[in-house]
Amino acid sequence: HRPAAFWSHDSRQACGHRRHPLHKLAPLMANPSALPLVATGLGHLIMGGLVAVMFRQRWWTGDIMVQCGTDGRPKVDDHCACGGTLPYICWLSEGINGMPYAPKEGQEPKIVHQSYIWVALATFPALSGTWLVLRRQRKLDVCMGFLSWIYLLVGLFPDTMWFLEHNAIGVLHFVCAFAGLGLAFILQFFVKPKLTVPLYIAFFVAINVAMICDGAEPSIFFDASFVALTLEWTFVVGSAAVGVTYCVIEHFSRFMVQRKDPSALDSPLNPAAPVCCVSGCTGL
């Protein structure tokens, strides 16, 4: 039996028992108010990773809108959305527009399965973003919450609703996509430091280099057809990067503010008050 003093902090230090160097980071995860940011950031990270997988595995192959005669199927002019850029790249939407609201002749089953995977995974950032809005401590949290819903909305409203079924609801696919990509691009300028601005350029170059390594001509950097598609993928990955970056920076900055002054951060009972964070005490 050891005396109580033996197990004291000082005695453990004297006996060579040292705390793990990361023990000071434990409060970062122990703070319940930080969980919405952590979950939202994780959701964007998951979707960003999924987009990378989609590009490398060419999820658009077999889609009803990609019947361009390059995958063993006969060419259908009205259903060839990106013939000049295949097989290297196509619109991201063509890999996830298989939600079976109506039978689609020419749509391979794998597109439907991929769409289910997209919608299932996109549900997580949507719910996390809603949680972040409900527990918001900055006005920009509301913007991030809306951005977190875009993945799910573009999956639930595929572009085939407009192109094939001529359903006005299909316009929501393009509205949500443009709103989400534009919001993320603008939002990054309100986050300090602006880490994601050069990432957009890096993503654009990386996508082109990947296509060149797969056999495409180096001239794709200047080909309008390739540039348009590459920009879409760049903005989608960039949006996910903005989501992750915002949540990480806000998480650490709010932790540091609360560590210095526990009353500086707003309580969950009044989540609309401004907060002093890395981006400044503007209330945004």
C-alpha positions in Angstrom: 0.0 0.0 0.0 1.4 3.3 -1.1 0.7 6.6 0.8 -1.6 9.1 -1.0 1.3 11.5 -1.4 3.1 8.9 -3.5 0.5 9.2 -6.2 0.5 13.0 -6.3 1.3 14.9 -9.4 4.6 16.1 -8.0 5.7 12.7 -6.9 4.9 11.2 -10.3 7.0 13.9 -12.0 9.8 13.2 -9.5 9.6 9.5 -10.3 9.9 10.1 -14.0 6.2 9.8 -14.9 5.5 12.3 -17.6 2.2 13.2 -19.2 1.8 12.6 -22.9 2.9 15.7 -24.8 -0.6 15.9 -26.4 -2.5 15.9 -23.1 -3.0 19.7 -23.4 -5.1 19.1 -26.5 -7.7 17.0 -24.6 -9.9 20.0 -23.8 -10.3 20.6 -27.5 -12.4 17.5 -27.9 -13.8 17.6 -24.4 -15.7 20.9 -25.0 -19.3 20.0 -26.0 -19.7 23.4 -27.8 -17.0 22.4 -30.2 -18.7 19.1 -31.4 -20.9 20.7 -34.1 -17.7 22.2 -35.7 -15.9 18.9 -35.4 -18.8 17.0 -37.0 -19.3 19.5 -39.8 -15.6 19.5 -40.6 -15.5 15.8 -40.7 -18.5 15.7 -43.0 -16.8 18.0 -45.5 -13.6 15.9 -45.3 -15.6 12.7 -46.1 -17.3 14.3 -49.1 -14.0 15.8 -50.3 -12.4 12.3 -50.1 -15.4 10.8 -52.0 -15.1 13.3 -54.8 -11.4 12.3 -55.2 -12.4 8.7 -55.4 -15.1 9.5 -58.0 -12.6 11.3 -60.2 -10.0 8.5 -60.0 -12.5 5.7 -60.6 -14.4 7.6 -63.3 -17.8 7.3 -61.8 -19.4 8.8 -64.8 -18.8 5.7 -66.9 -22.1 4.0 -67.7 -24.3 7.0 -67.1 -27.2 7.6 -69.3 -25.9 11.1 -70.2 -22.4 9.7 -71.2 -23.5 7.5 -74.1 -20.7 8.8 -76.4 -19.5 5.5 -77.9 -16.3 5.3 -75.8 -17.4 2.6 -73.3 -18.7 -0.1 -75.6 -22.2 1.4 -75.9 -23.5 3.0 -79.1 -23.3 6.7 -79.3 -26.4 8.7 -78.6 -25.9 12.3 -79.6 -28.6 13.7 -77.3 -27.1 11.8 -74.4 -23.4 12.6 -74.8 -22.7 15.3 -72.3 -18.9 15.3 -72.5 -17.8 13.4 -75.5 -14.7 15.4 -76.3 -13.1 15.0 -72.9 -13.7 11.3 -72.3 -12.5 9.1 -70.8 -10.4 11.5 -68.8 -13.1 13.7 -67.3 -16.8 14.5 -67.3 -19.3 16.5 -65.3 -19.3 15.4 -61.7 -23.1 15.1 -61.7 -23.0 12.4 -64.3 -21.7 9.9 -61.7 -24.5 10.6 -59.1 -27.6 11.2 -61.1 -29.0 7.7 -60.7 -31.7 8.3 -58.0 -34.4 6.0 -59.3 -37.4 8.4 -59.4 -38.2 7.0 -62.8 -36.8 4.2 -65.0 -34.0 5.3 -67.3 -33.2 3.3 -70.3 -29.4 3.2 -70.8 -28.6 3.9 -67.1 -26.3 1.2 -65.7 -27.1 -0.1 -62.2 -23.8 1.0 -60.9 -24.8 4.7 -61.3 -27.8 4.0 -59.1 -25.6 2.4 -56.5 -23.1 5.2 -56.6 -26.0 7.7 -56.1 -27.2 5.9 -53.0 -23.6 6.0 -51.6 -23.4 9.7 -52.3 -26.7 10.5 -50.7 -26.0 8.3 -47.7 -22.7 9.9 -47.0 -24.0 13.4 -47.8 -26.6 13.0 -45.0 -23.9 13.3 -42.4 -22.6 16.8 -43.3 -26.2 17.9 -43.8 -27.2 16.9 -40.3 -23.9 18.2 -38.9 -24.4 21.5 -40.6 -27.9 21.8 -39.1 -26.5 21.1 -35.7 -23.9 23.8 -36.3 -26.6 26.3 -37.2 -28.7 25.5 -34.1 -25.6 25.9 -31.9 -24.2 28.8 -33.9 -21.8 31.3 -32.3 -21.1 33.3 -35.4 -23.2 34.4 -38.4 -20.8 32.6 -40.7 -21.8 29.3 -39.0 -25.2 29.7 -40.7 -23.4 30.0 -44.1 -21.4 26.9 -43.3 -24.5 25.0 -42.3 -26.1 25.9 -45.7 -23.0 24.8 -47.5 -23.1 21.5 -45.7 -26.5 20.7 -47.3 -25.4 21.2 -50.9 -23.9 17.7 -51.3 -27.2 16.1 -50.3 -29.4 18.5 -52.4 -27.5 17.9 -55.7 -27.8 14.2 -55.1 -31.5 14.3 -54.3 -32.2 16.5 -57.4 -30.1 14.9 -60.2 -29.7 16.8 -63.5 -31.6 14.1 -65.4 -34.8 15.5 -63.8 -34.3 18.5 -66.1 -32.5 17.0 -69.1 -34.5 13.8 -69.5 -37.8 14.3 -67.6 -38.1 18.0 -68.3 -39.2 18.5 -64.7 -38.9 22.0 -63.4 -37.8 20.7 -60.0 -34.6 19.6 -61.8 -33.6 23.3 -61.9 -32.9 23.0 -58.1 -29.8 20.8 -59.0 -28.2 23.7 -60.8 -29.3 26.4 -58.4 -28.0 24.4 -55.4 -24.7 23.6 -57.2 -24.0 27.2 -58.2 -25.1 28.6 -54.9 -22.9 26.1 -53.0 -19.8 26.5 -55.1 -20.1 30.3 -55.1 -20.8 30.5 -51.4 -17.7 28.4 -50.5 -15.5 30.5 -52.8 -16.7 33.7 -51.2 -16.7 32.3 -47.7 -12.9 31.5 -47.8 -12.1 35.2 -47.9 -13.7 35.7 -44.5 -11.5 33.0 -42.9 -8.1 34.0 -41.7 -5.5 32.9 -42.6 -6.7 32.4 -46.2 -5.2 28.9 -46.6 -7.7 27.7 -49.2 -7.1 30.4 -51.8 -3.9 28.8 -53.2 -5.5 25.4 -52.7 -7.9 26.1 -55.6 -4.9 26.7 -57.9 -3.2 23.5 -56.6 -6.4 21.4 -57.1 -6.7 22.7 -60.7 -3.1 21.9 -61.5 -3.3 18.5 -59.8 -6.4 17.4 -61.7 -4.8 18.4 -65.0 -1.6 16.6 -64.1 -3.6 13.5 -63.2 -5.3 13.5 -66.6 -2.0 14.0 -68.4 -0.5 11.0 -66.5 -3.5 9.0 -67.7 -2.7 9.8 -71.3 -4.2 13.1 -72.0 -2.4 15.7 -74.1 -0.7 18.6 -72.2 -2.8 21.0 -74.2 -5.8 20.3 -72.0 -4.5 23.2 -69.8 -5.8 25.5 -72.6 -8.6 23.4 -74.1 -11.9 25.1 -73.2 -13.8 21.9 -72.9 -11.3 20.4 -70.5 -10.9 23.7 -68.6 -14.7 24.0 -67.9 -14.9 20.5 -66.5 -11.7 20.8 -64.5 -13.0 24.0 -63.0 -16.1 22.3 -61.8 -14.1 19.5 -60.1 -11.7 22.1 -58.7 -14.5 24.2 -57.1 -16.2 21.1 -55.6 -13.0 19.9 -54.0 -12.2 23.5 -53.0 -15.6 23.8 -51.4 -14.9 20.8 -49.2 -11.5 22.2 -48.3 -13.1 25.5 -47.3 -15.5 23.6 -45.1 -12.8 21.7 -43.4 -10.5 24.7 -43.0 -13.3 26.9 -41.6 -14.2 24.3 -39.0 -10.6 23.6 -37.9 -9.6 27.2 -37.6 -12.8 28.2 -35.8 -12.5 25.2 -33.5 -9.0 26.1 -32.4 -9.6 29.9 -32.2 -12.7 29.5 -30.1 -10.8 27.1 -27.8 -8.0 29.6 -27.4 -10.4 32.5 -26.7 -12.3 30.4 -24.1 -9.1 29.3 -22.5 -8.1 32.9 -21.9 -11.5 34.1 -20.9 -14.3 31.5 -20.4 -16.9 34.2 -20.6 -15.8 35.4 -24.0 -17.6 32.7 -25.9 -21.3 32.8 -26.0 -23.4 30.2 -24.2 -25.7 27.8 -26.1 -28.7 29.5 -24.7 -28.0 32.7 -26.7 -26.2 31.5 -29.8 -26.6 34.7 -31.8 -24.1 36.9 -30.0 -20.8 37.8 -31.8 -17.6 36.1 -30.8 -14.0 37.2 -30.9 -12.2 34.6 -33.0 -9.3 34.5 -35.5 -11.4 36.4 -38.0 -12.0 39.2 -35.6 -14.7 40.5 -33.3 -17.1 41.5 -36.1 -19.9 39.1 -35.2 -19.8 37.5 -38.6 
